[in-house]
Amino acid sequence: LYNGWRQLYFIYPALIFLVVRGVVGVWELGKGRTLPRVLIGTLLTGTLLSVGHWMWKAHPYQNVYFNVFAGLDVRYRFELDYWGLSNREALEHILAREQEGVVEIRARSFTPLHYSVMMLRPEERARVNLIRESTGPHYLVNNYFGWKRHGDLSRVDERYVLVHRITVNGEIILSIYYTEGG
């Protein structure tokens, strides 16, 4: 669990202080002149509205935000849904497809599905059987977590077909695969 930005969260208050202090300093430089203050206000408002709109649009997966400096194809350079927030939606989707009986599911990536199972209602939890073996499950859930350490996780056995994907800003953060035979 020692990955991602949470190792640096204690620095955020200092970063916010420096940013606010910088904005106030630039604002003071523009004292008595309208143009610099209008530019600063417009830039800040535009930035906040842009990020706010993106967060609203991407909810509940706004943790998968990358600004323009991250470039294209961020999936191949960064772990996207390493918290596994999309796993619950994946499990609910699978249970909606399979109206009755126990469903065998395996994580294709290194995401801990058992945490997401605990978020389901008790009657739904009873229907989920998480297995570790590479053979046997009807469903594979892949949020691509761990590819940086373990290589390409996007390839699956040809018996499996893609049945559902969750995307954020055009990037695939989770895929569900199904097979009849298991």
N, C-alpha and C positions, 0 to 999 in steps of 0.2 A: 504493500500500500504506500510505499514511499516513491510516488511518482506525481507528476503534475505540479501545478502551481501552489497547492496547499502547503508546500514546504516554505513558501515565501509570504504567506498571508500576513504574518506579523509585520511585514514591511509596508503593507498597504496604507496604514495611517500616515506614515512618513511620506509616502509618495503623494497621497492626496494633499497633505500639507504643502509639499513643494509645488504641486501644480496650482493650488489655490494661491499660494504666495506669488508664483510667477504671473498668474493672470492679474492679480491685484497690482503687481509691479508694472506690468505693461499698461494696465488701465490708468495708473497714475502718470505714466509717461505721456499719455494722450490727454492729460488734463488741459482743458481749455480748447481742445481741438475736437471737432465732431467726428471726422473721418476715421481716425484710429479706433475710437470707441465704438462706432457703428460696425467696423470690420470685426473687432473682437467679439462684440455681441452677436453678430451674424454667424461667425465661425463657431462659437460655443453653442448657440441655439441649433444650428444645422447639425453639428456633431451629435448633440444629445438627442435630437429628433431622429436622426438616422439610426443610431444604436438602439434607441427605444423602440422604433418601428421594427427593426430586425428582431429584437427580443420578443415582441408581441407576436410577430409572424412565426417565429421558430418555437414558441412555447409548446411543450415543456422541455424542449431540448436546447434552450438558449446557452447551455454550458458548452456547446459545440461551436462557439463564435470564433471566427478568425477574421482579422481585419485585412485590408487590401495588401498589406506588406507580407502576408503569409503566402501570397501567390496562388497559383492554380494547383489543382490536385493535392490538396492538403492531406487527404487520406493516406497518401503514400509517404508523407513526411512526419505526420503527427498521429498520436493515438487520439481518436475522436471521442467515442462514448466510453471512456475507461471507467466511469462510475457505473455503467450498466443501467442507466435510467430508462433506456428503451426496452429492456428485458421484460418488464412487467407488461407493456403493451404487446410484446411478442407472445408471452404466455396467454394473455387474454384472447389474442387473435387465434391461437392454436385451439384453445378450449371452445371458442365460438365455432370453429370449423368442425370439431369433434364434439357433437352434442352429448354423447354419453360414453361411459367407460373410462378406463385408465389410459392415459396417453403417455407413451415413452418418448422422452426428449433428452437430447444431449447437446451440450454447448460445443460448438465447433471451434470457438475461440477460447481464450482463457478467462472468460467472464464468469463470476460466481453466480450461477442461476439460482442456487438455493436461497440467497437473500431475497430475490424477487418473488420466489414461491411463497415466502412468509408474508408478502404483502397481499396475497390473494385471500378471498373469503375461505373459511374452513372447508366448505363443500367443494370449492375449486381446488384447494390444496390436495384434497384426498384423491383427485383425479390425475394429478401430475406425478409421474415416476421419472425422476432424473437418473440417467444411467451414465456411467463413465466409459463403458466399452465402446469401441469404434464400430462394432456391428450391432445391429438390433433396433436402434430407435427409429420410430416413424418420422420424427422431426429433428432437424438440426437447427440450432439458433446460433447465428454468427454475428457478433458485433465487432469483429476484427481486432479485438483487444489482444495484444501480445505479438502482433506481426513483427514488430521491431526486433524482438528477441528470437522469435521462432519461425520467421519466414512468411511466405505467402499463405494466408489462411483463406483466401477466396476460392481456392479449388476444392471441390467436393466430389465424392464418388458419383459416377455417371448415373447411378440409380436414382439419385435425388433430383427433384425439379424445384425451381424457385417458385414459391407461392405468395410471398409477401416481402416488401422492402419498406424500410423507413429511411427517408432522406431529409437532410437539412441543408438548405442552400445549395442543392444539387449534389451534395456528397452523400453517399450511402453510409449510414451509420449502423444498420442492422439488416440482416437477410434471414428469412426462414425458408428452409428446404424441407420437402416431404417426399417420402417413398412409400409405396404400398407394402412391399415385402418386409421392410425393416432389416 
